[in-house]
Amino acid sequence: MKKSLKSLLNLTAFELDRMSKFLYILIGITLGANLIGYIMTPMRHVSRLNEYMSTQSATSQQALDYYGTFTFYDAINTLWIAGPIALGVSGLLIYSLFIWYREWMGKNTFAYRLLMLPVPRMQLFFSKLIVIYLGIFSLIATQISSLFIGFQIVSAIVPTEWFADMSALQAIQENFLFYYLLPIDLMYFLMINGIGLVFIVVLFTLILMERSFSVKGIVMGIMYGASALALTLFPLFLTDIFQNQYILYGSETIMIVASMLLVIAVTSLFVSRHLLNKKITI
């Protein structure tokens, strides 16, 4: 057990090292774009207020009545904040494909060297899965840190009388994007990440199907993915199928969906184990 855990940690460290440059780029883009947003957005608002007072010979209060006070929500509800998040999500999704396919690139494919290692092949699967989630949580931690640093920057730029009395946490809670991505509601956060985890496990399984059976594997993968999606969504349509809105409580529907996701995840792990051990040969 101890030897197996050590080999898994070594493989994970190896995969993390390979991903580090890509992850650093995503973190750098996130921090850089956020910083620009925290500076430019409030400065633009302050500039508008000053210009209005100058051109209209208006008082500070009149300018506020016209443009309104600035809130931290206004600073984070911009492309400077949402853009890096979208880039991070799409980037890690693409990397989830690349993390497997790069092993087969080139004439002397590295995949065969990995498969010859004296460790259970599923450790390769789990090390890649762990690394993807380390990347996800690294970006989440970066974004959380950025938001609370950004609040200090914004509050320093906007004069107190022009800055609405809204805390950073209140602004974050009002932004629907952060509600999905940050642990504002712990149960909801765990549910979203659980769905994401199952999605990545299924995606890895589809990749292994393609690697095992080539064109036939693509067809099998499409069918498997469609079946997994249909199984997950099926409980949501039970009320329409039975034409009874009270057949299930909301909590019961969530439990059924969670059970379906668990079944899909376990099935995908068994299928992946079979493909790695029996179908992908060296």
FENKA-V231507 format. One record per helix or strand of 3 or more residues. SS is the DSSP state (H for helix, E for strand). FROM is the first residue (numbers start at 1). TO is the last residue. If there is no record, write none. Layout:
ss=[SS;SS]
from=[FROM;FROM]
to=[TO;TO]
This chain:
ss=[H;H;H;H;H;H;H;H;H;H;H;H]
from=[2;60;72;79;110;122;160;168;176;186;215;250]
to=[56;67;76;104;115;157;162;174;181;213;241;279]
